[in-house]
Amino acid sequence: GCTAGFLNVPKIKGTHNAMKTGMLAAEAAVDAIKGHAKDDSGVLLADYQSRVQNSWVWEDLKSVRNIRPSFQWGLLPALAYSAIDSYLFWGKAPWTLRMKHADHEALRPAAQCQKIEYPKPDGKLSFDLLTNLQRSGTNHEEDQPAHLKVRNMDLARESYEVYAAPESRFCPAGVYEWVDTDTKPRLQINAQNCLHCKTCDIKDRNQNIDYTVPEGGGGPAYVGM
């Protein structure tokens, strides 16, 4: 639900919305195919949005539309506003808050930031990346095309120089790895490690990375949950 954009922020739940909108998409696809001429032209799901708007998903998300944008003001003001919006207006406030900017626009050049030195994992409360990755059970077939695509490698190298390779840090699975940094830096994509969080697609400063859907059955498998 989070990746699909259907997360109900206060409830921290979105799977139900993702499943319902998937069902609506399937229904719209079946109806569109039934009424489509048998030729090579594509099928447009023209009524998908209206189906969503007429479902309980729209009502569920519209009532919490102002919660996430309010956090631009800081934690305490956001908590105060969220309480007012939820318990005084019951999600029916006569206004809609907007985000001031997209997430990727907030990224600053490395020269303007202080490098963060993280403590070494102790193996009890904190763990290294590869240990956490192994626990996720993520897996993709090695011979499938990479579902993470970099549009322009030259632009990626420019990002490496200006922003100090942010994709290698905001990715929680070590998917993006810069190699040959002493000679000619090259971005290596370890797509088989992907946890499907879609952070790279959202946070990349130049919007140069595209997350596409991998083959069915691939991805994390949290068997211990």
TISE-534121 format. One line per field, with one value per atom (N, C-alpha, C): z, y, x; chain. Coordinates in nm, 3 decimals, always signed. Last residue first. Example, Ala and Ser with C-alpha at 12.3 -4.5 7.8 and 13.67 -1.06 7.14 Angstrom:
BEGIN
z [+0.708 +0.714 +0.787 +0.780 +0.780 +0.780];
y [-0.225 -0.106 +0.003 -0.569 -0.450 -0.330];
x [+1.285 +1.367 +1.290 +1.319 +1.230 +1.320];
cadena [A A A A A A];
***
This chain:
BEGIN
z [+1.025 +1.073 +1.079 +0.909 +1.054 +1.111 +0.637 +0.686 +0.839 +0.427 +0.572 +0.642 +0.148 +0.202 +0.352 -0.125 +0.014 +0.054 -0.469 -0.366 -0.227 -0.706 -0.657 -0.548 -0.799 -0.701 -0.645 -1.132 -1.021 -0.929 -1.209 -1.236 -1.111 -1.107 -1.144 -1.175 -1.224 -1.156 -1.201 -1.188 -1.263 -1.193 -1.108 -1.050 -1.135 -1.247 -1.262 -1.199 -1.187 -1.163 -1.174 -1.203 -1.308 -1.294 -1.057 -1.106 -1.224 -0.939 -1.080 -1.140 -0.678 -0.699 -0.842 -0.571 -0.656 -0.700 -0.433 -0.369 -0.459 -0.588 -0.528 -0.490 -0.670 -0.770 -0.718 -0.423 -0.529 -0.633 -0.279 -0.235 -0.347 -0.319 -0.421 -0.380 -0.186 -0.110 -0.201 -0.272 -0.330 -0.249 -0.204 -0.109 -0.153 -0.406 -0.389 -0.293 -0.479 -0.336 -0.305 -0.752 -0.679 -0.530 -0.846 -0.841 -0.762 -0.806 -0.757 -0.736 -1.029 -0.972 -0.936 -1.018 -1.034 -0.961 -1.170 -1.085 -1.118 -1.151 -1.229 -1.135 -1.178 -1.100 -1.190 -1.272 -1.337 -1.266 -1.014 -1.155 -1.226 -0.766 -0.776 -0.919 -0.795 -0.757 -0.767 -0.882 -0.954 -0.922 -0.798 -0.806 -0.890 -0.602 -0.690 -0.683 -0.592 -0.545 -0.648 -0.490 -0.571 -0.512 -0.300 -0.442 -0.529 -0.021 -0.093 -0.241 +0.104 +0.067 -0.010 +0.145 +0.264 +0.233 -0.006 -0.033 +0.086 +0.075 +0.109 +0.074 -0.014 +0.130 +0.160 -0.282 -0.211 -0.061 -0.360 -0.379 -0.308 -0.324 -0.221 -0.236 -0.419 -0.435 -0.330 -0.375 -0.310 -0.305 -0.519 -0.401 -0.330 -0.721 -0.649 -0.516 -0.813 -0.784 -0.696 -0.853 -0.766 -0.723 -1.043 -0.909 -0.809 -1.256 -1.210 -1.069 -1.282 -1.242 -1.193 -1.370 -1.244 -1.193 -1.615 -1.513 -1.375 -1.740 -1.728 -1.620 -1.746 -1.659 -1.641 -1.744 -1.801 -1.706 -1.623 -1.756 -1.822 -1.474 -1.471 -1.611 -1.337 -1.460 -1.439 -1.201 -1.165 -1.280 -1.288 -1.281 -1.235 -1.517 -1.397 -1.398 -1.646 -1.669 -1.541 -1.488 -1.535 -1.557 -1.382 -1.527 -1.578 -1.106 -1.154 -1.302 -0.948 -1.043 -1.105 -0.619 -0.757 -0.845 -0.278 -0.382 -0.517 +0.075 -0.061 -0.163 +0.344 +0.255 +0.111 +0.548 +0.470 +0.376 +0.645 +0.722 +0.645 +0.466 +0.467 +0.540 +0.544 +0.410 +0.405 +0.794 +0.783 +0.648 +0.709 +0.801 +0.793 +0.547 +0.487 +0.577 +0.734 +0.625 +0.569 +1.083 +0.956 +0.845 +1.363 +1.278 +1.146 +1.708 +1.574 +1.493 +1.927 +1.900 +1.760 +1.854 +1.951 +1.926 +1.688 +1.670 +1.769 +1.683 +1.794 +1.784 +1.412 +1.467 +1.576 +1.479 +1.427 +1.491 +1.426 +1.511 +1.450 +1.148 +1.220 +1.306 +1.083 +1.119 +1.206 +0.823 +0.941 +0.964 +0.715 +0.701 +0.832 +0.667 +0.751 +0.741 +0.357 +0.465 +0.543 +0.132 +0.228 +0.350 -0.026 +0.029 +0.134 -0.128 -0.017 +0.050 -0.189 -0.229 -0.108 -0.061 -0.077 -0.121 -0.129 -0.119 -0.150 -0.182 -0.053 -0.037 -0.410 -0.420 -0.290 -0.344 -0.405 -0.413 -0.244 -0.155 -0.215 -0.370 -0.376 -0.288 -0.162 -0.265 -0.263 +0.004 -0.052 -0.167 -0.024 +0.003 -0.064 +0.099 -0.010 +0.035 +0.251 +0.260 +0.144 +0.192 +0.162 +0.165 +0.380 +0.307 +0.283 +0.559 +0.430 +0.353 +0.698 +0.700 +0.563 +0.764 +0.668 +0.672 +0.961 +0.825 +0.720 +1.192 +1.147 +1.001 +1.314 +1.182 +1.127 +1.560 +1.556 +1.423 +1.510 +1.614 +1.620 +1.286 +1.302 +1.396 +1.311 +1.185 +1.203 +1.571 +1.539 +1.414 +1.537 +1.636 +1.606 +1.347 +1.314 +1.410 +1.490 +1.379 +1.347 +1.675 +1.722 +1.611 +1.504 +1.593 +1.643 +1.385 +1.303 +1.389 +1.599 +1.531 +1.448 +1.653 +1.750 +1.686 +1.403 +1.468 +1.558 +1.130 +1.244 +1.317 +0.904 +1.009 +1.127 +0.753 +0.704 +0.811 +0.847 +0.908 +0.853 +0.691 +0.813 +0.878 +0.486 +0.458 +0.584 +0.635 +0.591 +0.560 +0.678 +0.786 +0.743 +0.481 +0.537 +0.640 +0.411 +0.311 +0.368 +0.537 +0.602 +0.511 +0.382 +0.520 +0.590 +0.147 +0.148 +0.290 +0.209 +0.191 +0.194 +0.237 +0.339 +0.330 -0.003 +0.123 +0.234 -0.176 -0.192 -0.063 -0.089 -0.083 -0.088 -0.144 -0.007 +0.009 -0.477 -0.382 -0.242 -0.663 -0.615 -0.516 -0.728 -0.662 -0.605 -0.865 -0.738 -0.659 -1.090 -1.004 -0.866 -1.201 -1.149 -1.059 -1.280 -1.178 -1.118 -1.480 -1.356 -1.247 -1.725 -1.610 -1.479 -1.913 -1.896 -1.770 -1.984 -1.871 -1.829 -2.320 -2.220 -2.110 -2.514 -2.437 -2.328 -2.845 -2.701 -2.636 -3.157 -3.076 -2.927 -3.319 -3.250 -3.163 -3.263 -3.350 -3.265 -3.189 -3.199 -3.303 -2.977 -3.107 -3.115 -2.648 -2.738 -2.868 -2.441 -2.534 -2.635 -2.306 -2.363 -2.468 -2.216 -2.317 -2.385 -2.025 -2.140 -2.252 -1.840 -1.911 -2.036 -1.754 -1.815 -1.896 -1.645 -1.757 -1.830 -1.433 -1.542 -1.666 -1.277 -1.328 -1.447 -1.219 -1.292 -1.354 -1.074 -1.199 -1.284 -0.852 -0.940 -1.075 -0.744 -0.789 -0.885 -0.678 -0.775 -0.831 -0.486 -0.612 -0.719 -0.289 -0.346 -0.479 -0.231 -0.281 -0.351 -0.135 -0.253 -0.316 +0.090 -0.019 -0.148 +0.245 +0.206 +0.089 +0.284 +0.206 +0.158 +0.452 +0.313 +0.227 +0.759 +0.688 +0.544 +0.953 +0.902 +0.837 +1.035 +1.069 +1.034 +0.933 +1.076 +1.119 +0.642 +0.729 +0.878 +0.437 +0.531 +0.642 +0.120 +0.264 +0.341 -0.154 -0.090 +0.061 -0.311 -0.281 -0.214 -0.351 -0.448 -0.423 -0.126 -0.257 -0.360 +0.070 +0.078 -0.059 +0.000 +0.000 +0.000];
y [-1.309 -1.211 -1.273 -1.469 -1.469 -1.376 -1.429 -1.552 -1.553 -1.205 -1.197 -1.315 -1.175 -1.277 -1.284 -0.940 -0.986 -1.090 -1.066 -0.964 -1.021 -1.245 -1.193 -1.090 -1.306 -1.396 -1.347 -1.181 -1.224 -1.322 -0.956 -1.077 -1.121 -0.609 -0.726 -0.846 -0.293 -0.416 -0.535 -0.035 -0.104 -0.236 +0.273 +0.142 +0.083 +0.472 +0.423 +0.286 +0.755 +0.611 +0.575 +1.024 +0.950 +0.799 +1.254 +1.168 +1.083 +1.378 +1.409 +1.329 +1.270 +1.416 +1.454 +1.010 +1.048 +1.193 +0.945 +1.034 +1.077 +0.770 +0.891 +0.992 +0.562 +0.628 +0.763 +0.482 +0.533 +0.611 +0.377 +0.502 +0.563 +0.137 +0.241 +0.376 -0.100 +0.017 +0.137 -0.354 -0.294 -0.176 -0.451 -0.476 -0.414 -0.599 -0.497 -0.542 -0.764 -0.730 -0.645 -0.781 -0.899 -0.872 -0.554 -0.555 -0.673 -0.388 -0.524 -0.543 -0.193 -0.215 -0.362 +0.032 -0.109 -0.132 +0.303 +0.261 +0.117 +0.400 +0.333 +0.280 +0.621 +0.572 +0.515 +0.547 +0.600 +0.544 +0.535 +0.560 +0.627 +0.499 +0.561 +0.594 +0.362 +0.504 +0.574 +0.112 +0.180 +0.329 +0.147 +0.073 +0.151 +0.200 +0.266 +0.191 +0.043 +0.036 +0.103 -0.013 +0.076 +0.083 -0.194 -0.220 -0.139 -0.202 -0.205 -0.236 -0.167 -0.304 -0.311 +0.083 +0.000 -0.139 +0.373 +0.239 +0.149 +0.596 +0.589 +0.453 +0.530 +0.544 +0.535 +0.524 +0.416 +0.421 +0.755 +0.629 +0.512 +0.961 +0.940 +0.808 +1.035 +0.905 +0.879 +1.311 +1.202 +1.071 +1.516 +1.471 +1.352 +1.560 +1.672 +1.628 +1.309 +1.414 +1.524 +1.168 +1.112 +1.221 +1.322 +1.315 +1.263 +1.256 +1.396 +1.403 +0.989 +1.024 +1.169 +1.020 +0.951 +0.983 +1.134 +1.214 +1.152 +0.914 +1.036 +1.127 +0.736 +0.707 +0.828 +0.775 +0.838 +0.817 +0.601 +0.658 +0.706 +0.296 +0.430 +0.488 +0.079 +0.130 +0.273 -0.222 -0.086 -0.031 -0.475 -0.395 -0.252 -0.645 -0.561 -0.473 -0.950 -0.814 -0.732 -1.260 -1.169 -1.029 -1.433 -1.413 -1.320 -1.456 -1.391 -1.356 -1.383 -1.470 -1.395 -1.258 -1.239 -1.336 -1.217 -1.299 -1.265 -1.163 -1.114 -1.199 -1.214 -1.324 -1.282 -1.047 -1.011 -1.123 -1.142 -1.171 -1.136 -1.032 -1.177 -1.215 -0.765 -0.804 -0.954 -0.774 -0.737 -0.778 -0.843 -0.930 -0.902 -0.628 -0.760 -0.858 -0.411 -0.414 -0.554 -0.508 -0.456 -0.481 -0.404 -0.506 -0.443 -0.352 -0.298 -0.399 -0.513 -0.422 -0.361 -0.698 -0.729 -0.645 -0.608 -0.745 -0.789 -0.348 -0.431 -0.576 -0.153 -0.240 -0.333 +0.149 +0.013 -0.074 +0.462 +0.366 +0.227 +0.681 +0.588 +0.492 +1.001 +0.883 +0.792 +1.207 +1.136 +1.012 +1.514 +1.369 +1.303 +1.796 +1.733 +1.582 +1.973 +1.885 +1.829 +2.098 +2.178 +2.097 +1.910 +2.014 +2.099 +1.761 +1.704 +1.810 +1.950 +1.902 +1.858 +1.821 +1.928 +1.871 +1.741 +1.691 +1.803 +1.829 +1.869 +1.824 +1.716 +1.854 +1.903 +1.470 +1.473 +1.615 +1.532 +1.482 +1.498 +1.845 +1.699 +1.657 +2.105 +2.056 +1.903 +2.153 +2.267 +2.224 +1.987 +1.978 +2.096 +2.131 +2.085 +2.077 +2.072 +2.115 +2.055 +2.183 +2.073 +2.128 +2.258 +2.295 +2.169 +2.198 +2.263 +2.310 +1.869 +2.009 +2.072 +1.610 +1.685 +1.835 +1.459 +1.442 +1.519 +1.554 +1.418 +1.398 +1.793 +1.798 +1.660 +1.691 +1.806 +1.811 +1.471 +1.460 +1.578 +1.530 +1.398 +1.399 +1.792 +1.749 +1.619 +1.786 +1.876 +1.827 +1.600 +1.575 +1.660 +1.730 +1.602 +1.567 +1.952 +1.971 +1.841 +1.819 +1.903 +1.921 +1.698 +1.615 +1.692 +1.926 +1.829 +1.740 +2.054 +2.120 +2.023 +1.837 +1.878 +1.955 +1.813 +1.703 +1.749 +2.050 +1.994 +1.894 +2.123 +2.225 +2.178 +1.902 +2.002 +2.107 +1.759 +1.732 +1.821 +1.809 +1.889 +1.868 +1.617 +1.752 +1.836 +1.394 +1.391 +1.532 +1.497 +1.452 +1.458 +1.554 +1.666 +1.622 +1.323 +1.387 +1.496 +1.163 +1.179 +1.254 +1.150 +1.195 +1.218 +1.035 +1.178 +1.231 +0.765 +0.847 +0.996 +0.678 +0.647 +0.740 +0.756 +0.814 +0.796 +0.588 +0.734 +0.804 +0.336 +0.374 +0.526 +0.290 +0.332 +0.372 +0.434 +0.324 +0.379 +0.629 +0.583 +0.469 +0.658 +0.769 +0.729 +0.419 +0.444 +0.553 +0.463 +0.348 +0.367 +0.682 +0.699 +0.583 +0.560 +0.664 +0.684 +0.376 +0.329 +0.434 +0.437 +0.453 +0.405 +0.385 +0.521 +0.540 +0.216 +0.197 +0.332 +0.137 +0.243 +0.221 -0.080 -0.065 +0.039 -0.031 -0.054 -0.031 -0.207 -0.085 -0.118 -0.424 -0.412 -0.287 -0.553 -0.505 -0.488 -0.598 -0.693 -0.646 -0.333 -0.398 -0.489 -0.378 -0.329 -0.407 -0.463 -0.366 -0.313 -0.637 -0.687 -0.592 -0.464 -0.564 -0.618 -0.316 -0.248 -0.346 -0.511 -0.439 -0.371 -0.584 -0.683 -0.614 -0.340 -0.402 -0.502 -0.298 -0.200 -0.259 -0.519 -0.507 -0.410 -0.451 -0.574 -0.569 -0.217 -0.211 -0.335 -0.319 -0.224 -0.212 -0.473 -0.539 -0.449 -0.267 -0.369 -0.444 -0.139 -0.067 -0.163 -0.343 -0.300 -0.229 -0.358 -0.475 -0.434 -0.101 -0.149 -0.269 -0.098 -0.006 -0.051 -0.294 -0.311 -0.221 -0.184 -0.306 -0.326 +0.027 +0.057 -0.066 +0.190 +0.073 +0.112 +0.385 +0.313 +0.182 +0.555 +0.413 +0.329 +0.798 +0.781 +0.635 +0.726 +0.763 +0.745 +0.485 +0.570 +0.604 +0.449 +0.436 +0.535 +0.427 +0.414 +0.399 +0.409 +0.542 +0.539 +0.175 +0.210 +0.348 +0.162 +0.181 +0.226 +0.118 +0.233 +0.264 -0.120 +0.000 +0.124];
x [+0.737 +0.638 +0.499 +0.925 +0.916 +0.812 +0.926 +0.863 +0.849 +0.908 +0.930 +0.862 +1.051 +0.959 +0.984 +1.098 +1.116 +1.012 +1.116 +1.108 +1.123 +0.904 +1.031 +1.011 +0.653 +0.714 +0.845 +0.690 +0.607 +0.677 +0.959 +0.882 +0.806 +0.905 +0.985 +0.896 +0.803 +0.759 +0.844 +1.050 +0.945 +0.915 +1.173 +1.140 +1.028 +1.422 +1.284 +1.271 +1.617 +1.599 +1.451 +1.632 +1.701 +1.685 +1.576 +1.467 +1.515 +1.785 +1.762 +1.647 +1.776 +1.770 +1.736 +1.571 +1.683 +1.671 +1.335 +1.432 +1.548 +1.173 +1.117 +1.224 +1.334 +1.249 +1.201 +1.442 +1.529 +1.450 +1.226 +1.288 +1.371 +1.099 +1.080 +1.141 +1.108 +1.061 +1.037 +1.193 +1.072 +1.020 +1.434 +1.325 +1.193 +1.689 +1.584 +1.473 +1.894 +1.882 +1.759 +1.897 +1.847 +1.831 +2.023 +1.876 +1.821 +2.269 +2.245 +2.095 +2.431 +2.298 +2.281 +2.697 +2.659 +2.527 +2.838 +2.726 +2.688 +3.175 +3.071 +2.965 +3.449 +3.334 +3.225 +3.753 +3.633 +3.511 +3.931 +3.964 +3.847 +3.828 +3.961 +4.000 +3.590 +3.584 +3.719 +3.500 +3.608 +3.612 +3.149 +3.275 +3.375 +2.873 +2.969 +3.101 +2.565 +2.704 +2.796 +2.245 +2.328 +2.469 +2.152 +2.128 +2.224 +2.151 +2.278 +2.264 +1.909 +1.948 +2.079 +1.809 +1.832 +1.887 +1.926 +1.876 +1.908 +2.061 +1.918 +1.857 +2.324 +2.294 +2.145 +2.345 +2.414 +2.386 +2.221 +2.148 +2.215 +2.410 +2.306 +2.232 +2.688 +2.621 +2.514 +2.748 +2.824 +2.746 +2.641 +2.566 +2.629 +2.835 +2.773 +2.711 +2.923 +3.020 +2.961 +2.687 +2.792 +2.889 +2.562 +2.504 +2.606 +2.728 +2.721 +2.664 +2.662 +2.798 +2.805 +2.398 +2.424 +2.563 +2.438 +2.372 +2.392 +2.550 +2.630 +2.571 +2.337 +2.450 +2.541 +2.004 +2.122 +2.241 +1.816 +1.792 +1.920 +1.833 +1.892 +1.883 +1.596 +1.658 +1.708 +1.517 +1.559 +1.641 +1.487 +1.365 +1.393 +1.689 +1.686 +1.561 +1.557 +1.606 +1.594 +1.659 +1.556 +1.615 +1.845 +1.848 +1.738 +1.805 +1.926 +1.920 +1.503 +1.572 +1.689 +1.534 +1.488 +1.566 +1.453 +1.511 +1.449 +1.468 +1.443 +1.517 +1.474 +1.442 +1.421 +1.541 +1.423 +1.381 +1.777 +1.656 +1.529 +1.958 +1.938 +1.809 +1.944 +1.899 +1.871 +2.062 +1.921 +1.864 +2.321 +2.248 +2.098 +2.393 +2.379 +2.305 +2.404 +2.307 +2.286 +2.436 +2.486 +2.384 +2.234 +2.296 +2.342 +2.162 +2.182 +2.263 +2.144 +2.033 +2.042 +2.355 +2.250 +2.126 +2.553 +2.508 +2.401 +2.634 +2.681 +2.637 +2.763 +2.657 +2.712 +2.937 +2.944 +2.835 +2.766 +2.840 +2.836 +2.815 +2.728 +2.812 +2.866 +2.944 +2.858 +2.774 +2.726 +2.812 +2.908 +2.905 +2.864 +2.712 +2.813 +2.798 +2.665 +2.620 +2.739 +2.744 +2.665 +2.623 +2.861 +2.948 +2.876 +2.650 +2.728 +2.815 +2.350 +2.483 +2.563 +2.033 +2.132 +2.266 +1.699 +1.836 +1.936 +1.448 +1.506 +1.650 +1.355 +1.402 +1.466 +1.252 +1.385 +1.442 +0.994 +1.099 +1.239 +0.863 +0.878 +0.994 +0.723 +0.812 +0.813 +0.511 +0.584 +0.674 +0.198 +0.341 +0.411 -0.106 -0.021 +0.125 -0.423 -0.284 -0.204 -0.741 -0.648 -0.506 -1.040 -0.919 -0.834 -1.245 -1.279 -1.157 -1.215 -1.174 -1.200 -1.290 -1.372 -1.341 -1.176 -1.126 -1.202 -1.302 -1.327 -1.288 -1.253 -1.316 -1.350 -1.162 -1.253 -1.328 -1.003 -1.106 -1.202 -0.835 -0.897 -1.016 -0.749 -0.809 -0.888 -0.643 -0.755 -0.828 -0.438 -0.542 -0.665 -0.283 -0.345 -0.457 -0.189 -0.283 -0.356 -0.022 -0.133 -0.237 +0.160 +0.078 -0.043 +0.272 +0.199 +0.109 +0.400 +0.288 +0.205 +0.590 +0.488 +0.373 +0.745 +0.675 +0.561 +0.698 +0.770 +0.683 +0.567 +0.579 +0.661 +0.538 +0.633 +0.660 +0.329 +0.459 +0.570 +0.110 +0.125 +0.262 +0.106 +0.160 +0.184 -0.017 +0.124 +0.177 -0.287 -0.197 -0.051 -0.470 -0.393 -0.288 -0.609 -0.523 -0.432 -0.787 -0.656 -0.558 -1.012 -1.029 -0.896 -0.924 -0.958 -0.968 -0.896 -0.776 -0.806 -1.165 -1.066 -0.946 -1.283 -1.330 -1.228 -1.142 -1.136 -1.177 -1.220 -1.079 -1.067 -1.482 -1.451 -1.305 -1.537 -1.517 -1.487 -1.539 -1.669 -1.659 -1.274 -1.343 -1.478 -1.229 -1.162 -1.235 -1.388 -1.416 -1.353 -1.260 -1.396 -1.436 -1.020 -1.020 -1.159 -1.108 -1.044 -1.050 -1.213 -1.301 -1.239 -1.010 -1.060 -1.143 -0.774 -0.866 -0.923 -0.729 -0.718 -0.821 -0.541 -0.665 -0.642 -0.396 -0.394 -0.529 -0.451 -0.445 -0.452 -0.486 -0.357 -0.346 -0.820 -0.711 -0.586 -1.114 -1.004 -0.903 -1.231 -1.225 -1.102 -1.358 -1.254 -1.254 -1.515 -1.573 -1.475 -1.345 -1.470 -1.527 -1.148 -1.114 -1.240 -1.290 -1.230 -1.198 -1.359 -1.465 -1.411 -1.100 -1.189 -1.298 -1.008 -0.937 -1.026 -1.182 -1.179 -1.113 -1.112 -1.249 -1.255 -0.846 -0.876 -1.016 -0.883 -0.808 -0.838 -1.018 -1.088 -1.018 -0.813 -0.936 -1.013 -0.637 -0.596 -0.715 -0.785 -0.761 -0.710 -0.775 -0.903 -0.884 -0.501 -0.572 -0.703 -0.449 -0.378 -0.450 -0.613 -0.641 -0.572 -0.490 -0.631 -0.667 -0.236 -0.250 -0.394 -0.212 -0.240 -0.262 -0.163 -0.216 -0.248 -0.131 -0.013 -0.059 -0.325 -0.344 -0.221 -0.228 -0.252 -0.265 -0.199 -0.087 -0.117 -0.277 -0.350 -0.251 -0.132 -0.114 -0.202 -0.118 -0.248 -0.239 +0.107 +0.054 -0.080 +0.237 +0.134 +0.074 +0.396 +0.458 +0.355 +0.197 +0.287 +0.345 +0.083 +0.000 +0.085];
cadena [A A A A A A A A A A A A A A A A A A A A A A A A A A A A A A A A A A A A A A A A A A A A A A A A A A A A A A A A A A A A A A A A A A A A A A A A A A A A A A A A A A A A A A A A A A A A A A A A A A A A A A A A A A A A A A A A A A A A A A A A A A A A A A A A A A A A A A A A A A A A A A A A A A A A A A A A A A A A A A A A A A A A A A A A A A A A A A A A A A A A A A A A A A A A A A A A A A A A A A A A A A A A A A A A A A A A A A A A A A A A A A A A A A A A A A A A A A A A A A A A A A A A A A A A A A A A A A A A A A A A A A A A A A A A A A A A A A A A A A A A A A A A A A A A A A A A A A A A A A A A A A A A A A A A A A A A A A A A A A A A A A A A A A A A A A A A A A A A A A A A A A A A A A A A A A A A A A A A A A A A A A A A A A A A A A A A A A A A A A A A A A A A A A A A A A A A A A A A A A A A A A A A A A A A A A A A A A A A A A A A A A A A A A A A A A A A A A A A A A A A A A A A A A A A A A A A A A A A A A A A A A A A A A A A A A A A A A A A A A A A A A A A A A A A A A A A A A A A A A A A A A A A A A A A A A A A A A A A A A A A A A A A A A A A A A A A A A A A A A A A A A A A A A A A A A A A A A A A A A A A A A A A A A A A A A A A A A A A A A A A A A A A A A A A A A A A A A A A A A A A A A A A A A A A A A A A A A A A A A A A A A A A A A A A A A A A A A A A A A A A A A A A A A A A A A A A A A A A A A A A A A A A A A A A A A A A A A A];
***
